[in-house]
């Protein structure tokens, strides 16, 4: 299933995308797409609904984050060896974990707000893994049993903020730095999360091209690793790293996002995001 939420910020309604690509309202089946709906029983209940009997959503409404109830936005840094090389950083011997602030989360096509004093705004297309069952000390063998589905994430980054210290959170957690969606695609539709093409364009120019098979640490290993240090709860998301082609790695000079720029990104079978860069209101 392709699950999503539509409507204005704070008033989103649950929906699914049917086989013909039509948006169907799920309000008669569930009040929202939260932790209980992401659990196996909740997804099974939604799957029993006949999409053709659900109300069709007309027009082109705003798409919000495709699920709610997120308690943790976990990110894995430098998880593609060629991206580590372009960043001038060593290939990690174990996953590098950092967190985005929950207030960074936004819809897939919402504007990206360039913060005050930002000078090095950058992009990162990433595979997002959404947790559906509580996971603690899980094994790699059973790690995917705890997954509700997958989605596209743009790990928007402000490099001057990020590299000001050894702690990356300041440059990763600003408002609008975590677009998620357009859909949560349930795991039954993704045969292998390590075989997905990824891409990102800035102003129509291809900047990133990659495939999840080149991750240093795969999805199974990441889930098992993270669950050793923090309990993963339904609604949590893990962004699994980005392939090469980010702005900071462009030679001979880095390229940074500017107000008015457009960013488009997508992952095979998971849909596409589109963002416009907008300067923060200086009020």
C-alpha positions as CSV (number, residue, x, y, z in Angstrom):
1,X,0.0,0.0,0.0
2,X,0.9,3.6,-0.6
3,X,-0.3,5.5,2.5
4,X,-0.3,9.3,2.9
5,X,-1.9,12.2,4.6
6,X,-3.3,15.3,2.9
7,X,-4.5,18.7,3.9
8,X,-3.3,21.9,5.6
9,X,-0.6,21.7,8.3
10,X,-2.2,20.4,11.5
11,X,-5.4,19.3,9.7
12,X,-4.2,16.4,7.6
13,X,-6.5,13.4,6.8
14,X,-5.4,9.8,6.1
15,X,-5.4,8.5,2.6
16,X,-4.0,5.9,0.3
17,X,-3.1,5.8,-3.4
18,X,-5.0,3.2,-5.3
19,X,-3.7,1.0,-8.2
20,X,-4.6,3.7,-10.7
21,X,-2.8,6.4,-8.8
22,X,-6.0,8.0,-7.4
23,X,-5.9,9.5,-3.9
24,X,-8.6,7.9,-1.7
25,X,-9.7,9.2,1.7
26,X,-9.2,6.7,4.6
27,X,-11.1,8.6,7.3
28,X,-13.9,6.0,7.3
29,X,-11.2,3.3,8.1
30,X,-8.9,5.1,10.5
31,X,-8.8,8.5,12.2
32,X,-5.1,9.0,11.2
33,X,-2.0,7.1,10.3
34,X,-0.3,6.9,13.7
35,X,1.6,4.3,15.6
36,X,-1.3,2.0,16.0
37,X,-2.1,2.0,12.3
38,X,1.6,1.4,11.5
39,X,1.6,-1.8,13.6
40,X,1.0,-5.1,11.8
41,X,-2.6,-5.3,13.0
42,X,-3.3,-1.7,11.9
43,X,-1.8,-2.2,8.5
44,X,-3.8,-5.4,8.0
45,X,-7.0,-3.6,8.9
46,X,-6.4,-0.9,6.4
47,X,-5.4,-3.5,3.7
48,X,-8.9,-5.0,4.1
49,X,-10.5,-1.8,2.8
50,X,-11.7,-1.8,-0.8
51,X,-10.1,1.3,-2.3
52,X,-12.8,1.6,-5.0
53,X,-15.4,2.2,-2.2
54,X,-13.3,5.0,-0.5
55,X,-14.0,8.6,-1.4
56,X,-11.9,10.0,-4.1
57,X,-9.9,13.1,-3.1
58,X,-10.4,15.8,-5.8
59,X,-7.9,18.4,-6.9
60,X,-4.2,18.6,-5.8
61,X,-4.2,19.0,-2.1
62,X,-1.0,19.5,-0.1
63,X,0.6,16.3,1.1
64,X,1.8,16.2,4.6
65,X,4.1,13.8,6.4
66,X,2.6,10.4,5.5
67,X,2.3,9.2,9.1
68,X,2.2,10.8,12.6
69,X,3.4,9.9,16.1
70,X,7.1,10.1,15.4
71,X,9.1,10.1,18.6
72,X,12.6,9.9,17.0
73,X,14.1,11.0,13.7
74,X,17.3,8.9,13.5
75,X,19.9,9.5,10.8
76,X,22.9,7.5,9.7
77,X,25.9,9.6,8.6
78,X,28.5,8.8,5.9
79,X,26.8,5.5,5.0
80,X,28.0,5.5,1.4
81,X,31.7,5.2,0.9
82,X,31.9,7.5,-2.1
83,X,29.9,10.2,-0.2
84,X,32.4,9.9,2.7
85,X,35.2,10.4,0.2
86,X,33.7,13.5,-1.3
87,X,33.2,14.9,2.3
88,X,36.8,14.2,3.0
89,X,35.9,11.9,5.9
90,X,37.0,8.4,6.8
91,X,34.7,5.5,6.1
92,X,33.1,4.6,9.4
93,X,33.8,1.3,11.1
94,X,30.3,1.2,12.6
95,X,27.1,3.3,11.9
96,X,27.3,7.0,12.8
97,X,24.1,8.0,14.5
98,X,22.7,11.5,14.9
99,X,19.2,12.8,15.5
100,X,17.1,15.4,13.7
101,X,14.7,17.5,15.8
102,X,11.1,16.4,15.4
103,X,10.3,20.0,14.6
104,X,12.4,19.6,11.4
105,X,9.8,17.3,10.0
106,X,7.6,18.6,7.1
107,X,5.6,17.5,4.1
108,X,7.4,16.3,1.0
109,X,6.6,19.4,-1.1
110,X,6.7,22.1,1.6
111,X,9.2,25.0,1.2
112,X,12.6,24.6,2.7
113,X,13.3,27.6,4.9
114,X,16.9,28.8,4.8
115,X,17.6,29.8,8.4
116,X,18.9,33.2,9.4
117,X,22.8,33.4,9.1
118,X,22.8,30.3,6.8
119,X,25.5,30.3,4.2
120,X,26.0,26.7,3.2
121,X,22.6,25.0,2.6
122,X,22.8,21.5,1.2
123,X,20.7,18.6,0.1
124,X,20.8,14.8,0.7
125,X,18.4,12.2,-0.8
126,X,18.0,9.3,1.6
127,X,15.9,6.1,2.0
128,X,13.7,6.4,5.1
129,X,12.8,3.3,7.1
130,X,9.6,3.6,9.2
131,X,9.3,1.4,12.3
132,X,6.0,-0.4,12.8
133,X,6.7,-2.5,15.9
134,X,8.7,-1.8,19.1
135,X,12.3,-3.0,18.6
136,X,14.9,-3.5,21.2
137,X,18.0,-5.6,20.8
138,X,16.7,-7.2,17.6
139,X,18.9,-9.4,15.4
140,X,19.8,-8.6,11.8
141,X,18.0,-11.7,10.7
142,X,14.6,-10.5,12.0
143,X,15.2,-6.7,11.7
144,X,12.8,-6.2,8.8
145,X,10.0,-7.8,10.8
146,X,9.9,-4.5,12.7
147,X,9.5,-2.3,9.6
148,X,6.1,-0.7,8.6
149,X,7.4,0.7,5.3
150,X,9.8,3.0,3.4
151,X,9.7,6.5,2.2
152,X,11.8,9.3,0.6
153,X,13.7,11.7,2.9
154,X,15.7,14.8,2.1
155,X,18.3,15.2,4.9
156,X,18.6,19.0,4.4
157,X,21.8,20.2,6.0
158,X,23.4,23.5,6.8
159,X,27.1,22.7,6.6
160,X,28.4,25.8,8.3
161,X,26.2,25.0,11.3
162,X,26.9,21.3,11.1
163,X,30.7,21.5,11.0
164,X,31.0,24.2,13.6
165,X,31.5,21.5,16.2
166,X,31.8,17.7,16.4
167,X,28.1,17.5,17.0
168,X,26.1,17.7,13.8
169,X,22.6,18.3,15.2
170,X,22.6,22.1,14.9
171,X,23.1,21.9,11.1
172,X,20.6,19.0,10.6
173,X,17.7,19.8,12.8
174,X,16.5,23.3,11.7
175,X,12.8,23.8,10.8
176,X,11.8,22.2,7.4
177,X,15.1,20.2,7.3
178,X,13.2,16.9,7.3
179,X,10.8,16.5,4.4
180,X,9.2,13.0,4.4
181,X,7.0,11.4,1.8
182,X,5.1,11.7,-0.4
183,X,4.0,8.2,0.7
184,X,4.8,5.5,3.2
185,X,5.1,2.4,1.0
186,X,4.4,-0.7,3.1
187,X,7.3,-3.2,3.1
188,X,5.3,-5.9,1.2
189,X,5.7,-3.7,-1.9
190,X,9.5,-3.4,-1.6
191,X,11.1,-6.8,-2.3
192,X,14.6,-5.6,-1.4
193,X,15.3,-2.3,0.2
194,X,19.0,-2.7,-0.9
195,X,18.0,-2.5,-4.6
196,X,16.4,1.0,-5.0
197,X,17.6,3.7,-7.4
198,X,17.9,7.2,-6.0
199,X,18.2,10.6,-7.6
200,X,18.2,14.4,-6.8
201,X,18.0,17.4,-9.1
202,X,18.7,21.1,-8.2
203,X,17.1,23.6,-10.7
204,X,16.7,20.7,-13.2
205,X,20.4,19.7,-13.0
206,X,21.0,16.1,-11.8
207,X,23.2,16.3,-8.7
208,X,22.8,12.9,-7.1
209,X,22.4,9.4,-8.6
210,X,22.8,6.3,-6.5
211,X,21.4,3.0,-5.4
212,X,20.8,1.6,-1.9
213,X,22.9,-1.4,-2.7
214,X,26.1,0.7,-2.2
215,X,25.3,1.4,1.5
216,X,28.2,0.6,3.8
217,X,25.7,-0.6,6.4
218,X,22.4,-2.1,5.1
219,X,18.9,-1.6,6.4
220,X,18.9,-4.8,8.5
221,X,22.2,-3.9,10.1
222,X,21.2,-0.4,10.8
223,X,17.9,-1.4,12.6
224,X,19.7,-4.0,14.7
225,X,22.5,-1.6,15.6
226,X,20.2,1.3,16.5
227,X,18.0,-1.0,18.6
228,X,21.0,-1.8,20.8
229,X,21.2,1.8,22.0
230,X,17.6,3.1,21.9
231,X,14.2,1.4,21.8
232,X,12.7,2.0,18.4
233,X,9.0,2.8,18.6
234,X,6.2,2.6,16.0
235,X,6.3,5.9,14.0
236,X,10.1,6.4,14.4
237,X,12.0,6.9,11.2
238,X,15.6,6.1,10.3
239,X,17.2,8.0,7.4
240,X,19.9,5.7,6.1
241,X,22.5,8.0,4.5
242,X,23.0,9.6,1.1
243,X,25.0,8.7,-2.1
244,X,27.5,11.1,-3.6
245,X,26.7,14.4,-5.3
246,X,25.9,16.7,-2.4
247,X,26.7,20.4,-2.7
248,X,29.7,20.4,-0.4
249,X,31.4,17.8,-2.5
250,X,31.2,19.6,-5.9
251,X,34.6,20.5,-7.4
252,X,36.3,22.9,-7.9
253,X,33.9,24.8,-5.7
254,X,31.0,23.7,-3.6
255,X,27.5,24.6,-4.7
256,X,25.0,25.8,-2.0
257,X,21.2,26.2,-2.2
258,X,19.9,29.8,-2.6
259,X,16.4,31.3,-2.1
260,X,14.4,30.6,-5.2
261,X,16.2,27.3,-6.0
262,X,14.1,24.2,-6.6
263,X,15.0,20.7,-5.4
264,X,13.4,17.5,-6.8
265,X,14.3,14.1,-5.5
266,X,13.0,10.5,-5.6
267,X,13.5,6.9,-4.9
268,X,12.4,4.0,-7.1
269,X,8.8,2.8,-6.1
270,X,8.7,5.5,-3.3
271,X,7.7,8.6,-5.2
272,X,9.1,12.1,-5.6
273,X,9.5,15.3,-3.5
274,X,9.7,18.9,-4.7
275,X,10.9,21.8,-2.6
276,X,11.5,25.5,-3.1
277,X,14.1,27.3,-1.1
278,X,12.8,30.3,0.8
279,X,14.6,32.6,3.1
280,X,13.6,32.7,6.7
281,X,11.3,35.6,7.6
282,X,13.6,38.1,9.3
283,X,10.7,39.9,10.9
